[in-house]
Amino acid sequence: MRRHVFCWSTGIRTLVVCLLALGTLGPAQRAWGGERGLRQIEERIRLPIEVLGEEGTVEVARILLPVCCPGPTRLWMQVHGLGYEGEASVQLNDSAWIPLRNDTAQVEGLGKAYGGIGGAYATLRLSVPIPNGSLRRGNNWIRFRLNQTQGMSIGYRVLDFELLGPEGEPLLDSRIFEEDDPSRWVPPRPEAIAEGAALWRTKPLLTSRLQPTPIRAHCMDCHSRDGRDLRYFNYSNRAIIEAARFHGLSRNEGEKVASYIRSLKDMPAPGRPWNPPYQPGPGLDSKPLSHWAAGAGVDAVLERDRDLFAFLFPSGITPEAVATSGYLNVRETPIPMQLPDWNHWLPTIHPMDAWGDAFYNSSLNKLYNGEGSSTVYKTHLRADFLSARSAGYTSLSRYRYDINAWALELYRFESPRAASQPNDPVYSQKLYSLGLWQLSKMWEMMQEFELEGHAREMFPASRETRGWFDHIAFDISPNALHMPRANTGINNNTPLMYTYFSMAWYQLQLVLNSGNHYQDATTRNGQRPVDWPYVYGFLKDLMNDTGGQSPTGAWLVYWMTKAMQVHDNGLGPEFPYSAGWNTRNVGNVTLLVHPDFRRGWTETPDTERRQIMEALLSTWLAKNLQYTPQPWYDGKWARPDELLTGLPDASMGDRLKYLLPKARALGVNPVLLGRIAAWAKTLWPQENWDAL
């Protein structure tokens, strides 16, 4: 759907939108409007419509229809921030208000599969039927209302909307719209920028306007300490002011804070609140490094799992496309998942308010900012990064210990608290916010010290041109934080939220730091920064929790390809813990035929599935053949006297025994299967591989 834009009236709480419907009208009707109609509009109108503020806030759009009406009509919208059912309502002229719920609106695509309104996606495309007789020739009014805030939300944004005719045809002309340009925004109180900065750092806050309980955190504690996140993602003056009022500031104070954010002219600002940070998409690497965190945009999200194959095999399905020695750029390869928006990066309960002095005096906090005294650490990350920048980043690798130590401090602080966790969504949010705090603060430092382009200073063997240095994104998943599956407190609090956000943070970890072909010289721990079997399990769970509405076969191939490429790192199977090459945890090709993944291939034709399996099995076998049996025995992946059961979730040999007949039944090339059997015979000589 094409983008619109809207013009603001002088009223504080009313947005007047002047729309001219041309689109699918007949020739005479188009002539009636046409360029003459456009010239009658004195001002272009801008998107998004921000329905932000107190409960009951209403924004109004005025639509001019030269002819009415073609038949059954629907109002289509792209909306950011519908956090729960019933938060919003729409009204056409004098008809009844239509509450936006999953039973009143038709949510499109994977947004519906992942829970619709109140589900995982922060931005949804949806439509509602317009009651017959509601529209008329001439002026029509569309009203968008914020019904309730439910304690955390300050509202939502209508990014785009359209009237659709009986055949789904658009009825509005896009030429009268333009997008709001953040570069034109100015401080509402330019004389009070210094006051706004002081308010940002020190003003006492309340939990919310509805629950006026004082909290310890200030604006800078949950957001970036200098406010750069609001600048980077272009939160509007109105959004900043209403958020400030929500947390107990006056409108005057909110305007001063907004003025401070608008004054940060020396910081990049390529993002928008609805575009998920680091959302992968084509061309992202060609943009400046400072634009990477803005992502490729919400429209880069694939609508079908199978659409991913076009990016995995751009020149046809061949083994070369998925070679272990190749390079899958996960920053530029779009995925069938909308990653969390910036609002979902921010803690809902600051750790100081969740855990009090226990957090403030913890090494987790001290390593970040160095406040107070620490008997364990003599430095902190901000000082480390400042020193590294002063030295031209030539000494960055010196601080690998501090970076890893800070990441592990989350586990040390969280683990005993998770062990006694009640099955309570509020307690879950305390744990989850702890992880979100660390992730958002790592983002703050990566941006402030311009670190994202220095992955190769930290990891000389890396094939990545940009990246992070840690495993924080992986560790803040609801799964890693040991949150209860059915009571995470995230969005609509269903088990799907546990699955979805676990997988979303795993995906972000892959984008930020997939391993860089580096394993710790002492432990050779291949479970960091990505624990690959966990990911495969959550790809399966996504299918199951959506009732098969979200196939993940192509996504599985994507992850397996990157896993094998990351672990083609010079370390062989003699290293345990998945540090080097192995076919059990990393290159587990049995998943291609595993019964738990049968639903994953519902969108893929059998012929295409067979070709993909042959490509992966060929490159997988080529890598296996580089090693004699002894390294496999040394790494405990196989034994020459091992008797195999053929179970798909047991040992490496068992999985291979399960794979071969299943692959044969799917039509995989028998010559290729024979070569795999011949290789297996060298590792497990007591098994009758010829029969398989």
C-alpha positions as CSV (number, residue, x, y, z in Angstrom):
1,M,0.0,0.0,0.0
2,R,1.4,3.4,-0.9
3,R,2.3,5.9,1.8
4,H,0.1,8.9,2.7
5,V,0.7,12.0,4.7
6,F,-1.5,14.4,6.6
7,C,-1.7,18.1,7.5
8,W,-2.1,19.3,11.1
9,S,-4.7,21.8,12.1
10,T,-3.9,24.5,14.7
11,G,-5.9,22.6,17.3
12,I,-4.0,20.8,20.0
13,R,-6.0,17.6,20.0
14,T,-7.6,17.5,16.5
15,L,-5.9,16.5,13.3
16,V,-7.7,17.6,10.2
17,V,-6.9,15.6,7.1
18,C,-8.0,16.7,3.7
19,L,-8.2,13.8,1.3
20,L,-9.3,13.8,-2.3
21,A,-10.6,10.4,-3.7
22,L,-9.7,9.9,-7.3
23,G,-8.0,6.5,-7.8
24,T,-10.5,4.2,-9.4
25,L,-13.2,6.6,-10.6
26,G,-14.3,6.8,-14.1
27,P,-12.8,9.1,-16.8
28,A,-15.3,11.9,-16.3
29,Q,-15.1,11.7,-12.6
30,R,-11.3,11.8,-12.6
31,A,-11.5,14.9,-14.8
32,W,-13.8,16.4,-12.2
33,G,-11.0,16.0,-9.7
34,G,-7.6,15.6,-11.4
35,E,-5.0,18.3,-11.2
36,R,-7.7,20.9,-10.6
37,G,-8.8,19.1,-7.5
38,L,-5.2,18.9,-6.3
39,R,-4.7,22.6,-6.8
40,Q,-7.6,23.3,-4.5
41,I,-5.6,21.8,-1.6
42,E,-3.5,24.5,-0.2
43,E,-1.3,22.3,2.0
44,R,0.1,18.8,1.6
45,I,-1.0,16.5,4.4
46,R,1.4,14.4,6.5
47,L,1.7,11.0,8.0
48,P,1.8,9.5,10.6
49,I,-1.3,10.4,12.5
50,E,-0.2,10.3,16.2
51,V,-3.1,9.4,18.5
52,L,-1.1,10.0,21.6
53,G,-2.1,11.5,24.9
54,E,-4.8,11.0,27.5
55,E,-7.6,8.5,27.3
56,G,-10.3,9.8,24.9
57,T,-7.9,11.6,22.6
58,V,-9.4,11.8,19.1
59,E,-7.7,12.7,15.8
60,V,-9.9,13.4,12.8
61,A,-9.4,13.0,9.0
62,R,-11.6,14.8,6.5
63,I,-12.1,13.0,3.2
64,L,-13.6,14.6,0.1
65,L,-15.4,12.0,-2.1
66,P,-16.5,13.5,-5.5
67,V,-18.7,10.5,-6.1
68,C,-20.2,8.0,-3.6
69,C,-20.3,5.1,-3.2
70,P,-19.0,2.2,-5.3
71,G,-20.4,-0.5,-3.0
72,P,-19.0,-2.4,0.1
73,T,-16.0,-0.5,1.3
74,R,-13.2,-1.2,3.8
75,L,-10.9,1.1,5.8
76,W,-7.4,-0.3,5.5
77,M,-4.7,0.9,7.9
78,Q,-1.1,0.4,8.8
79,V,-0.8,1.0,12.6
80,H,2.1,1.1,15.0
81,G,1.6,0.5,18.7
82,L,-1.7,-1.3,19.0
83,G,-0.7,-3.0,22.2
84,Y,-3.9,-4.6,23.2
85,E,-7.4,-5.2,21.9
86,G,-9.8,-2.3,22.4
87,E,-7.1,0.3,22.8
88,A,-8.3,2.1,19.7
89,S,-11.5,2.7,17.8
90,V,-12.4,4.2,14.5
91,Q,-15.5,6.0,13.3
92,L,-16.9,6.9,9.9
93,N,-19.0,10.0,9.9
94,D,-21.9,9.5,12.3
95,S,-21.8,5.7,12.4
96,A,-21.0,3.8,15.5
97,W,-17.5,3.6,16.8
98,I,-15.7,0.4,15.8
99,P,-13.3,-0.9,18.4
100,L,-10.2,-2.4,17.0
101,R,-10.1,-6.0,18.1
102,N,-9.2,-9.3,16.5
103,D,-12.9,-10.1,16.0
104,T,-13.7,-6.7,14.4
105,A,-10.6,-6.2,12.3
106,Q,-9.0,-8.4,9.7
107,V,-5.3,-8.5,10.4
108,E,-3.0,-9.3,7.4
109,G,-0.2,-11.7,7.0
110,L,2.1,-13.0,9.7
111,G,0.9,-10.3,12.0
112,K,-2.3,-12.3,12.3
113,A,-0.4,-15.6,12.9
114,Y,1.6,-14.0,15.7
115,G,-1.4,-12.8,17.7
116,G,-2.9,-9.9,15.7
117,I,-3.8,-6.9,17.9
118,G,-2.0,-7.3,21.2
119,G,0.4,-9.9,19.7
120,A,4.0,-9.9,18.7
121,Y,4.1,-7.4,15.8
122,A,4.3,-3.8,16.9
123,T,3.2,-2.6,13.4
124,L,0.1,-4.3,11.9
125,R,-1.7,-4.0,8.6
126,L,-5.5,-4.5,9.1
127,S,-8.8,-3.5,7.7
128,V,-12.4,-3.0,9.0
129,P,-15.6,-3.0,7.0
130,I,-17.3,0.3,6.7
131,P,-21.0,0.1,7.6
132,N,-23.2,0.5,4.5
133,G,-24.4,4.0,4.0
134,S,-21.7,5.5,6.2
135,L,-19.9,7.3,3.4
136,R,-21.5,10.1,1.3
137,R,-20.6,12.3,-1.6
138,G,-18.6,15.4,-0.5
139,N,-17.1,15.6,3.0
140,N,-16.6,12.5,5.1
141,W,-14.9,12.2,8.5
142,I,-12.8,9.4,9.8
143,R,-12.0,9.6,13.6
144,F,-9.3,7.7,15.4
145,R,-9.7,7.4,19.1
146,L,-7.4,6.3,22.0
147,N,-9.9,4.5,24.3
148,Q,-7.6,3.5,27.1
149,T,-3.9,3.3,28.0
150,Q,-4.0,0.1,30.2
151,G,-1.3,1.6,32.4
152,M,1.7,1.7,30.0
153,S,0.8,2.9,26.5
154,I,0.4,6.6,25.5
155,G,-1.3,5.7,22.3
156,Y,-0.6,4.6,18.7
157,R,0.3,5.9,15.2
158,V,-1.6,5.5,12.0
159,L,1.2,5.2,9.5
160,D,-1.0,4.9,6.5
161,F,-4.7,4.3,5.6
162,E,-6.8,3.8,2.5
163,L,-10.4,3.3,1.5
164,L,-10.8,0.1,-0.5
165,G,-13.7,-0.5,-2.9
166,P,-15.6,-3.8,-3.6
167,E,-12.7,-5.4,-5.5
168,G,-10.1,-4.1,-3.1
169,E,-9.2,-1.2,-5.3
170,P,-7.8,2.0,-3.6
171,L,-10.2,5.0,-3.7
172,L,-7.8,7.7,-2.6
173,D,-5.2,9.5,-4.6
174,S,-1.7,9.3,-3.2
175,R,-0.5,12.5,-4.8
176,I,-1.9,14.7,-2.1
177,F,0.2,13.0,0.6
178,E,3.7,13.4,1.8
179,E,5.6,12.0,4.8
180,D,6.4,14.1,7.8
181,D,10.0,15.2,7.6
182,P,11.7,15.0,11.0
183,S,14.5,17.3,9.8
184,R,12.0,20.1,9.9
185,W,11.1,19.6,13.6
186,V,12.2,22.4,15.9
187,P,12.5,22.7,19.7
188,P,9.1,23.9,21.1
189,R,11.0,25.8,23.8
190,P,14.4,26.8,22.3
191,E,15.2,29.0,25.2
192,A,14.9,26.1,27.7
193,I,17.2,23.5,26.2
194,A,19.6,23.4,29.2
195,E,16.6,23.1,31.5
196,G,15.4,20.2,29.4
197,A,18.7,18.5,29.7
198,A,18.6,18.8,33.4
199,L,15.1,17.4,33.6
200,W,16.2,14.5,31.4
201,R,19.0,13.6,33.9
202,T,17.5,14.4,37.3
203,K,13.7,15.0,37.3
204,P,12.0,12.5,39.7
205,L,9.4,10.4,37.8
206,L,6.2,8.5,38.6
207,T,5.3,5.0,37.4
208,S,2.5,6.6,35.3
209,R,-0.2,9.2,35.4
210,L,-2.7,6.4,36.3
211,Q,-0.4,5.0,39.1
212,P,1.4,8.0,40.5
213,T,4.0,6.1,42.5
214,P,7.5,7.7,42.7
215,I,10.3,5.7,41.1
216,R,14.1,5.9,41.4
217,A,14.8,5.9,37.6
218,H,15.1,9.1,35.6
219,C,14.6,9.5,31.9
220,M,18.3,8.8,31.2
221,D,18.2,5.6,33.1
222,C,15.7,3.7,30.9
223,H,16.7,5.6,27.7
224,S,20.2,6.4,26.5
225,R,21.9,8.6,29.0
226,D,22.2,11.5,26.6
227,G,18.8,10.9,24.9
228,R,20.3,9.8,21.6
229,D,17.8,7.0,21.2
230,L,14.9,9.4,20.9
231,R,16.9,11.5,18.5
232,Y,18.1,8.4,16.5
233,F,14.6,6.9,16.1
234,N,13.0,10.3,15.5
235,Y,10.4,10.4,18.3
236,S,8.3,13.4,17.6
237,N,7.9,16.4,20.0
238,R,4.4,15.2,20.7
239,A,5.5,11.7,21.6
240,I,8.2,13.0,23.9
241,I,5.9,15.5,25.6
242,E,3.1,13.0,26.1
243,A,5.5,10.4,27.5
244,A,6.9,12.9,29.9
245,R,3.4,13.8,31.0
246,F,2.6,10.1,31.4
247,H,5.5,9.9,33.9
248,G,4.5,12.9,36.0
249,L,6.1,15.9,34.3
250,S,4.0,18.9,33.3
251,R,3.4,19.9,29.7
252,N,5.8,22.7,30.2
253,E,8.5,20.4,31.4
254,G,7.7,17.9,28.6
255,E,8.3,20.7,26.1
256,K,11.6,21.5,27.6
257,V,12.7,17.8,27.4
258,A,11.5,17.7,23.8
259,S,13.6,20.8,23.1
260,Y,16.7,19.2,24.5
261,I,16.2,16.1,22.3
262,R,15.7,18.4,19.2
263,S,18.9,20.1,20.0
264,L,21.0,17.0,19.5
265,K,21.9,18.0,16.0
266,D,25.4,16.3,16.0
267,M,23.8,12.8,16.4
268,P,22.5,10.7,13.5
269,A,18.8,10.3,13.2
270,P,17.9,7.8,10.4
271,G,15.3,5.7,12.2
272,R,11.6,5.9,13.0
273,P,9.8,4.5,16.1
274,W,8.0,1.8,14.0
275,N,11.1,0.5,12.1
276,P,12.6,-2.3,14.1
277,P,16.3,-1.8,15.0
278,Y,18.6,-3.8,12.7
279,Q,15.7,-5.3,10.7
280,P,17.5,-7.1,7.9
281,G,17.0,-6.1,4.3
282,P,18.8,-5.7,0.9
283,G,21.1,-2.7,0.6
284,L,21.5,-2.1,4.3
285,D,25.3,-2.5,4.2
286,S,25.5,0.2,1.5
287,K,24.2,2.8,3.9
288,P,26.4,4.6,6.4
289,L,27.4,2.5,9.4
290,S,25.5,5.0,11.6
291,H,22.3,4.0,9.7
292,W,22.6,0.3,10.5
293,A,20.6,0.3,13.7
294,A,17.7,2.0,11.9
295,G,17.2,-1.2,10.0
296,A,15.8,-1.8,6.5
297,G,12.3,-0.7,7.6
298,V,9.2,-2.6,8.6
299,D,8.3,-3.1,5.0
300,A,11.4,-5.2,4.5
301,V,9.8,-8.0,6.5
302,L,8.9,-11.0,4.4
303,E,5.2,-12.1,4.3
304,R,5.9,-15.7,3.6
305,D,8.6,-18.1,4.8
306,R,9.2,-19.5,1.3
307,D,10.0,-16.0,0.0
308,L,13.3,-16.4,1.8
309,F,14.5,-18.9,-0.7
310,A,14.8,-16.3,-3.4
311,F,17.5,-14.6,-1.3
312,L,19.2,-17.8,-0.2
313,F,19.4,-19.1,-3.8
314,P,19.4,-15.9,-6.0
315,S,21.0,-17.7,-8.9
316,G,19.3,-21.1,-8.6
317,I,19.4,-23.9,-6.0
318,T,23.1,-25.1,-6.0
319,P,25.5,-26.4,-3.3
320,E,27.6,-23.3,-3.9
321,A,24.8,-21.1,-2.7
322,V,25.0,-22.7,0.8
323,A,28.6,-23.7,0.9
324,T,30.2,-23.9,4.3
325,S,33.1,-21.8,3.0
326,G,30.6,-19.2,1.7
327,Y,29.1,-16.1,3.3
328,L,25.5,-15.5,4.0
329,N,25.0,-11.8,4.9
330,V,22.4,-12.0,7.5
331,R,22.2,-8.2,7.7
332,E,21.0,-7.9,4.1
333,T,18.9,-11.1,3.9
334,P,15.3,-10.3,4.8
335,I,13.4,-12.6,7.2
336,P,9.8,-13.6,7.8
337,M,9.8,-11.9,11.2
338,Q,9.3,-8.3,12.3
339,L,11.9,-7.7,15.0
340,P,11.0,-5.8,18.2
341,D,10.7,-2.1,17.8
342,W,12.6,0.3,20.0
343,N,9.8,0.5,22.5
344,H,10.2,-3.2,23.1
345,W,14.0,-2.7,23.7
346,L,13.3,-0.4,26.7
347,P,12.7,-1.8,30.2
348,T,9.2,-1.4,31.6
349,I,10.5,-1.5,35.1
350,H,14.0,-0.1,35.7
351,P,16.3,-2.6,37.6
352,M,16.7,0.0,40.4
353,D,13.0,0.0,40.9
354,A,12.7,-3.7,40.5
355,W,15.6,-4.7,42.8
356,G,16.6,-1.6,44.6
357,D,20.1,-1.3,46.1
358,A,20.9,-4.9,45.2
359,F,21.0,-3.8,41.6
360,Y,22.6,-0.4,42.2
361,N,25.5,-2.0,44.1
362,S,25.9,-4.9,41.8
363,S,28.8,-5.6,39.4
364,L,26.2,-5.6,36.6
365,N,25.6,-1.9,37.3
366,K,29.2,-1.0,38.3
367,L,30.7,-2.4,35.1
368,Y,28.4,-0.2,33.1
369,N,29.0,3.2,34.7
370,G,31.7,2.7,37.4
371,E,29.7,4.5,40.1
372,G,30.6,3.7,43.7
373,S,33.3,1.2,44.5
374,S,33.7,-2.3,43.2
375,T,36.0,-4.9,44.8
376,V,36.0,-7.0,41.7
377,Y,36.4,-4.7,38.8
378,K,38.8,-1.8,38.6
379,T,37.4,-0.3,35.5
380,H,34.1,-0.1,33.6
381,L,32.9,-0.4,30.0
382,R,32.4,3.3,29.3
383,A,36.0,4.0,30.4
384,D,37.2,1.0,28.3
385,F,35.5,2.2,25.2
386,L,36.7,5.8,25.7
387,S,40.3,4.5,26.0
388,A,39.9,2.3,22.9
389,R,38.6,5.2,20.9
390,S,41.4,7.4,22.0
391,A,43.9,4.8,20.9
392,G,42.2,4.5,17.5
393,Y,40.6,1.2,18.5
394,T,44.0,-0.6,18.1
395,S,43.6,-1.7,21.8
396,L,40.0,-2.8,21.6
397,S,40.7,-6.5,22.0
398,R,42.3,-5.7,25.4
399,Y,38.8,-5.2,26.8
400,R,37.2,-8.5,25.6
401,Y,37.3,-9.8,29.2
402,D,35.4,-6.8,30.6
403,I,32.8,-7.0,27.8
404,N,32.2,-10.7,28.3
405,A,32.3,-10.3,32.1
406,W,29.5,-7.6,31.9
407,A,27.4,-9.9,29.7
408,L,27.8,-12.8,32.2
409,E,27.0,-10.5,35.1
410,L,23.4,-10.5,33.9
411,Y,23.3,-14.3,34.5
412,R,24.9,-14.0,37.9
413,F,22.4,-11.4,39.0
414,E,19.4,-12.9,37.3
415,S,19.9,-16.6,38.0
416,P,19.2,-16.8,41.8
417,R,16.2,-14.5,41.3
418,A,14.8,-16.6,38.4
419,A,15.3,-19.8,40.4
420,S,12.7,-18.7,43.0
421,Q,10.5,-16.9,40.4
422,P,6.7,-17.1,41.1
423,N,4.4,-17.7,38.1
424,D,3.6,-14.0,38.0
425,P,3.7,-11.6,35.0
426,V,4.9,-8.6,37.1
427,Y,7.8,-10.6,38.5
428,S,8.6,-11.8,35.0
429,Q,8.7,-8.2,33.8
430,K,11.3,-7.4,36.4
431,L,13.5,-10.1,35.1
432,Y,12.9,-9.3,31.5
433,S,13.5,-5.6,32.1
434,L,16.8,-6.4,33.6
435,G,17.9,-7.9,30.3
436,L,16.4,-5.1,28.3
437,W,18.3,-2.6,30.3
438,Q,21.5,-4.3,29.5
439,L,20.7,-4.6,25.8
440,S,19.6,-1.0,25.4
441,K,22.7,0.3,27.4
442,M,24.9,-1.8,25.1
443,W,23.2,-0.1,22.2
444,E,23.9,3.2,23.8
445,M,27.6,2.5,24.1
446,M,27.9,1.0,20.7
447,Q,26.4,4.2,19.2
448,E,28.2,6.7,21.5
449,F,31.6,5.3,21.0
450,E,31.0,4.3,17.3
451,L,32.0,0.7,17.9
452,E,29.9,-1.2,15.3
453,G,32.4,-0.9,12.6
454,H,35.2,-2.5,14.6
455,A,34.3,-6.2,14.8
456,R,37.6,-7.1,13.0
457,E,39.6,-5.3,15.6
458,M,38.0,-7.6,18.2
459,F,37.8,-10.7,16.0
460,P,40.5,-10.6,13.3
461,A,39.1,-13.8,11.6
462,S,35.7,-12.3,11.2
463,R,34.0,-12.1,7.8
464,E,31.6,-9.5,9.1
465,T,32.1,-5.8,8.2
466,R,30.1,-4.6,11.2
467,G,28.9,-6.1,14.4
468,W,28.7,-6.2,18.2
469,F,31.1,-8.0,20.6
470,D,28.9,-9.9,23.0
471,H,26.0,-12.4,23.4
472,I,23.6,-10.1,25.3
473,A,20.7,-10.3,22.8
474,F,20.7,-14.1,23.0
475,D,20.8,-14.0,26.8
476,I,17.8,-11.7,27.3
477,S,15.3,-14.1,25.6
478,P,12.5,-15.2,27.9
479,N,13.9,-18.7,27.5
480,A,17.4,-17.7,28.7
481,L,15.9,-15.7,31.5
482,H,13.9,-18.7,32.7
483,M,10.6,-16.8,32.5
484,P,7.4,-18.8,32.8
485,R,6.1,-19.7,29.4
486,A,2.5,-18.7,30.1
487,N,3.2,-15.7,32.2
488,T,5.9,-13.5,30.7
489,G,3.9,-10.3,31.0
490,I,4.9,-9.4,27.4
491,N,2.1,-8.0,25.3
492,N,-1.0,-10.3,25.5
493,N,0.9,-12.6,27.9
494,T,0.2,-15.8,25.9
495,P,2.7,-18.6,25.5
496,L,3.2,-17.4,21.9
497,M,4.9,-14.3,23.3
498,Y,7.4,-16.5,25.1
499,T,8.2,-18.3,21.9
500,Y,8.2,-15.3,19.6
501,F,10.4,-13.0,21.7
502,S,12.8,-15.8,22.5
503,M,13.2,-16.3,18.7
504,A,13.3,-12.6,18.0
505,W,16.2,-12.0,20.3
506,Y,18.0,-15.1,19.0
507,Q,17.6,-13.6,15.5
508,L,18.9,-10.3,16.6
509,Q,21.9,-12.0,18.1
510,L,22.7,-13.6,14.7
511,V,22.5,-10.2,13.0
512,L,24.6,-8.5,15.6
513,N,27.2,-11.2,16.3
514,S,26.9,-14.7,14.9
515,G,30.3,-15.8,16.2
516,N,32.8,-14.2,13.9
517,H,34.5,-17.5,13.3
518,Y,36.1,-17.0,16.8
519,Q,35.9,-19.4,19.7
520,D,37.5,-18.8,23.1
521,A,41.0,-20.1,23.1
522,T,40.6,-21.8,26.5
523,T,37.1,-23.2,26.6
524,R,36.4,-23.5,22.9
525,N,32.8,-22.8,23.9
526,G,30.7,-23.1,20.8
527,Q,27.5,-22.2,22.7
528,R,28.5,-18.6,22.6
529,P,27.3,-16.3,21.2
530,V,24.6,-18.5,19.6
531,D,23.4,-21.8,21.0
532,W,22.2,-23.3,17.7
533,P,20.1,-26.2,19.0
534,Y,18.0,-23.8,21.0
535,V,17.3,-21.8,17.9
536,Y,16.2,-24.9,15.9
537,G,13.8,-25.8,18.8
538,F,12.2,-22.4,18.7
539,L,11.7,-22.5,14.9
540,K,9.7,-25.6,15.6
541,D,7.8,-24.0,18.4
542,L,6.9,-21.0,16.3
543,M,5.1,-23.4,13.9
544,N,3.3,-25.2,16.7
545,D,2.3,-22.1,18.7
546,T,0.7,-20.6,15.6
547,G,-1.1,-23.8,14.6
548,G,1.0,-24.1,11.5
549,Q,0.2,-20.6,10.2
550,S,3.9,-19.8,10.3
551,P,5.9,-22.4,8.4
552,T,9.7,-22.1,9.0
553,G,11.3,-24.5,6.5
554,A,13.1,-21.7,4.6
555,W,14.1,-20.1,7.8
556,L,15.5,-23.4,9.0
557,V,17.7,-23.6,5.9
558,Y,18.8,-20.0,6.5
559,W,19.9,-20.8,10.1
560,M,21.6,-24.1,9.2
561,T,23.5,-22.4,6.4
562,K,24.8,-19.7,8.6
563,A,25.6,-22.1,11.4
564,M,27.7,-24.3,9.1
565,Q,29.5,-21.2,7.7
566,V,30.3,-19.8,11.2
567,H,31.7,-23.2,12.4
568,D,33.8,-23.7,9.3
569,N,36.4,-21.8,11.4
570,G,39.5,-23.9,11.3
571,L,38.5,-26.0,14.3
572,G,37.7,-29.7,13.6
573,P,35.3,-32.2,15.3
574,E,38.0,-33.0,17.8
575,F,36.9,-30.0,19.8
576,P,33.9,-30.7,22.0
577,Y,31.1,-28.3,23.0
578,S,30.3,-27.5,19.3
579,A,33.4,-25.2,19.1
580,G,34.4,-26.5,15.7
581,W,32.8,-28.5,12.9
582,N,30.3,-31.1,13.9
583,T,27.1,-32.6,12.4
584,R,25.1,-33.1,15.6
585,N,24.5,-29.6,17.0
586,V,25.5,-27.3,14.2
587,G,25.2,-29.2,10.9
588,N,22.2,-31.2,12.1
589,V,20.9,-31.9,8.6
590,T,18.5,-34.5,10.0
591,L,16.2,-31.6,10.8
592,L,15.4,-31.4,7.1
593,V,13.4,-34.6,7.4
594,H,12.5,-34.4,11.1
595,P,8.8,-35.1,11.8
596,D,8.7,-32.0,14.1
597,F,9.5,-29.8,11.0
598,R,7.0,-31.4,8.6
599,R,4.8,-28.3,8.9
600,G,7.7,-26.1,7.9
601,W,7.6,-27.3,4.3
602,T,3.9,-26.7,3.6
603,E,4.6,-23.8,1.3
604,T,7.4,-25.5,-0.6
605,P,6.8,-27.7,-3.6
606,D,8.2,-31.2,-3.3
607,T,10.6,-30.7,-6.2
608,E,12.0,-27.6,-4.7
609,R,12.4,-29.1,-1.3
610,R,14.3,-32.1,-2.8
611,Q,16.7,-29.7,-4.6
612,I,17.3,-27.7,-1.5
613,M,18.0,-30.9,0.5
614,E,20.5,-32.0,-2.1
615,A,22.3,-28.7,-2.1
616,L,22.7,-28.7,1.7
617,L,23.6,-32.4,2.0
618,S,26.2,-32.0,-0.8
619,T,28.1,-29.1,0.9
620,W,27.7,-30.7,4.3
621,L,29.2,-34.0,3.1
622,A,32.1,-32.1,1.4
623,K,33.0,-30.6,4.7
624,N,32.7,-33.9,6.6
625,L,35.1,-35.6,4.1
626,Q,37.9,-33.2,5.1
627,Y,38.3,-35.2,8.4
628,T,39.4,-38.8,9.1
629,P,37.4,-40.8,11.7
630,Q,39.8,-40.1,14.5
631,P,38.9,-36.4,15.1
632,W,35.2,-37.4,15.3
633,Y,36.2,-40.1,17.9
634,D,38.4,-37.6,19.8
635,G,35.5,-35.1,20.1
636,K,33.2,-37.9,21.4
637,W,30.8,-37.4,18.4
638,A,31.1,-41.1,17.4
639,R,32.6,-44.5,18.5
640,P,33.7,-47.3,16.2
641,D,31.8,-49.8,18.4
642,E,28.6,-47.7,18.7
643,L,25.3,-49.5,18.0
644,L,22.8,-47.1,16.5
645,T,19.0,-46.8,17.2
646,G,18.0,-44.6,14.3
647,L,16.2,-42.1,16.6
648,P,16.1,-38.6,15.2
649,D,17.0,-36.8,18.5
650,A,19.8,-39.1,19.8
651,S,23.5,-39.4,18.8
652,M,25.0,-38.1,15.6
653,G,25.0,-41.6,14.2
654,D,21.4,-42.2,15.2
655,R,20.3,-39.1,13.5
656,L,22.2,-40.0,10.3
657,K,20.6,-43.5,10.3
658,Y,17.2,-41.8,10.6
659,L,18.0,-39.3,7.8
660,L,19.0,-41.6,4.9
661,P,15.7,-43.6,4.4
662,K,13.6,-40.5,4.9
663,A,15.7,-38.5,2.4
664,R,15.4,-41.4,-0.1
665,A,11.6,-41.4,0.3
666,L,11.6,-37.7,-0.6
667,G,13.4,-38.5,-3.8
668,V,16.9,-37.2,-2.9
669,N,19.6,-38.3,-5.4
670,P,20.5,-41.9,-4.5
671,V,24.1,-41.4,-5.7
672,L,24.5,-38.6,-3.1
673,L,22.9,-40.7,-0.4
674,G,25.2,-43.6,-1.3
675,R,28.2,-41.3,-0.8
676,I,26.9,-40.2,2.6
677,A,26.4,-43.9,3.6
678,A,29.9,-44.7,2.5
679,W,31.3,-41.9,4.7
680,A,29.1,-43.0,7.6
681,K,30.5,-46.5,7.3
682,T,34.0,-45.2,8.1
683,L,32.8,-43.9,11.5
684,W,30.3,-46.6,12.5
685,P,31.6,-49.7,10.8
686,Q,29.2,-52.1,12.7
687,E,26.1,-50.5,11.1
688,N,24.7,-52.0,7.8
689,W,24.8,-48.7,5.9
690,D,24.5,-50.4,2.6
691,A,20.9,-51.5,3.5
692,L,20.1,-47.8,4.2
